Amino acid sequence: MKTKVQAVNFEISEKLQEFVEKRVGKLERFYADILDAVVALTVEKREQANNKKARITLSVKGSDLFSEKQADSFEEAVVEACEALERQLEKYKEKK
């Protein structure tokens, strides 16, 4: 699976990039035929708490799966979005 990480309007650290790639890579345990993943990280209203947003789109054979979560840190948002995608992947596998 190819993983593309996009940081919108900020510079992403190497540590965060590695974390995102590793966490999203774990989704292959739930479904092996994921073609690619696109992760977009954005900061909403900088002055507020709970302003980090992660949007993850997975391309699988026949459709796309999507999750968007917002939290105090990018790591939290990515973990929550991946957990939602894990549930979606299990449902997708059941339908096949």
DRENDO-1510 file (C-alpha; in Angstrom, 1 decimal, always signed):
<recs>
REC; n; res; u; v; w
REC; 1; MET; +0.0; +0.0; +0.0 .
REC; 2; LYS; +1.2; +3.5; -0.9 .
REC; 3; THR; +0.6; +6.1; +1.7 .
REC; 4; LYS; +0.6; +9.8; +0.8 .
REC; 5; VAL; +0.7; +12.3; +3.7 .
REC; 6; GLN; -0.3; +15.9; +3.0 .
REC; 7; ALA; +0.2; +18.7; +5.5 .
REC; 8; VAL; -2.1; +21.6; +4.7 .
REC; 9; ASN; -0.7; +25.1; +5.6 .
REC; 10; PHE; +2.1; +23.8; +7.9 .
REC; 11; GLU; +5.4; +22.0; +7.7 .
REC; 12; ILE; +5.1; +18.3; +8.9 .
REC; 13; SER; +7.8; +16.9; +11.1 .
REC; 14; GLU; +9.6; +13.7; +10.1 .
REC; 15; LYS; +8.5; +12.1; +13.4 .
REC; 16; LEU; +4.8; +12.9; +12.6 .
REC; 17; GLN; +5.2; +11.7; +9.0 .
REC; 18; GLU; +6.7; +8.3; +10.3 .
REC; 19; PHE; +3.9; +8.0; +12.9 .
REC; 20; VAL; +1.2; +8.5; +10.3 .
REC; 21; GLU; +2.7; +6.1; +7.8 .
REC; 22; LYS; +3.2; +3.4; +10.5 .
REC; 23; ARG; -0.3; +3.7; +11.9 .
REC; 24; VAL; -2.1; +3.8; +8.6 .
REC; 25; GLY; +0.1; +0.8; +7.4 .
REC; 26; LYS; -1.4; -1.3; +10.2 .
REC; 27; LEU; -4.8; -1.1; +8.5 .
REC; 28; GLU; -3.5; -3.8; +6.1 .
REC; 29; ARG; -4.0; -6.3; +8.9 .
REC; 30; PHE; -7.7; -5.8; +8.5 .
REC; 31; TYR; -7.8; -5.9; +4.7 .
REC; 32; ALA; -4.8; -6.9; +2.5 .
REC; 33; ASP; -6.1; -5.4; -0.8 .
REC; 34; ILE; -5.8; -1.7; +0.1 .
REC; 35; LEU; -4.4; +0.0; -2.9 .
REC; 36; ASP; -3.4; +3.3; -1.4 .
REC; 37; ALA; -4.1; +5.8; +1.4 .
REC; 38; VAL; -4.2; +9.6; +1.4 .
REC; 39; VAL; -3.9; +11.3; +4.7 .
REC; 40; ALA; -4.6; +15.1; +4.9 .
REC; 41; LEU; -3.6; +16.9; +8.1 .
REC; 42; THR; -5.0; +20.3; +8.8 .
REC; 43; VAL; -5.1; +22.8; +11.6 .
REC; 44; GLU; -8.5; +24.5; +12.1 .
REC; 45; LYS; -8.7; +27.8; +14.0 .
REC; 46; ARG; -5.3; +27.9; +15.6 .
REC; 47; GLU; -6.4; +29.7; +18.8 .
REC; 48; GLN; -8.8; +26.9; +19.8 .
REC; 49; ALA; -8.2; +23.6; +21.5 .
REC; 50; ASN; -9.2; +20.4; +19.7 .
REC; 51; ASN; -8.2; +21.9; +16.4 .
REC; 52; LYS; -6.1; +19.2; +14.6 .
REC; 53; LYS; -7.9; +17.3; +11.9 .
REC; 54; ALA; -7.0; +14.1; +10.1 .
REC; 55; ARG; -8.8; +13.0; +7.0 .
REC; 56; ILE; -7.9; +9.6; +5.6 .
REC; 57; THR; -9.1; +8.1; +2.3 .
REC; 58; LEU; -8.4; +4.5; +1.5 .
REC; 59; SER; -8.7; +3.2; -2.0 .
REC; 60; VAL; -9.8; -0.5; -2.1 .
REC; 61; LYS; -11.0; -2.5; -5.0 .
REC; 62; GLY; -14.4; -1.2; -6.1 .
REC; 63; SER; -14.7; +1.8; -3.7 .
REC; 64; ASP; -13.1; +4.3; -1.4 .
REC; 65; LEU; -13.4; +4.4; +2.4 .
REC; 66; PHE; -13.2; +7.7; +4.3 .
REC; 67; SER; -12.8; +8.9; +7.9 .
REC; 68; GLU; -12.3; +12.3; +9.3 .
REC; 69; LYS; -11.5; +13.0; +13.0 .
REC; 70; GLN; -10.6; +16.1; +15.0 .
REC; 71; ALA; -8.6; +16.1; +18.3 .
REC; 72; ASP; -6.1; +18.0; +20.4 .
REC; 73; SER; -3.1; +16.4; +18.6 .
REC; 74; PHE; -2.5; +15.0; +15.1 .
REC; 75; GLU; -1.6; +11.7; +16.6 .
REC; 76; GLU; -4.9; +11.4; +18.5 .
REC; 77; ALA; -6.8; +12.4; +15.3 .
REC; 78; VAL; -5.0; +9.8; +13.2 .
REC; 79; VAL; -5.5; +7.0; +15.7 .
REC; 80; GLU; -9.3; +7.8; +16.0 .
REC; 81; ALA; -9.6; +8.0; +12.2 .
REC; 82; CYS; -7.8; +4.7; +11.8 .
REC; 83; GLU; -10.0; +3.0; +14.4 .
REC; 84; ALA; -13.1; +4.1; +12.4 .
REC; 85; LEU; -11.5; +2.8; +9.2 .
REC; 86; GLU; -10.8; -0.6; +10.9 .
REC; 87; ARG; -14.6; -0.9; +11.5 .
REC; 88; GLN; -15.3; +0.1; +8.0 .
REC; 89; LEU; -12.8; -2.4; +6.6 .
REC; 90; GLU; -14.3; -5.2; +8.6 .
REC; 91; LYS; -17.8; -4.4; +7.3 .
REC; 92; TYR; -16.4; -4.1; +3.7 .
REC; 93; LYS; -14.8; -7.6; +4.0 .
REC; 94; GLU; -18.1; -9.1; +5.2 .
REC; 95; LYS; -19.9; -7.7; +2.1 .
REC; 96; LYS; -17.4; -9.3; -0.3 .
</recs>
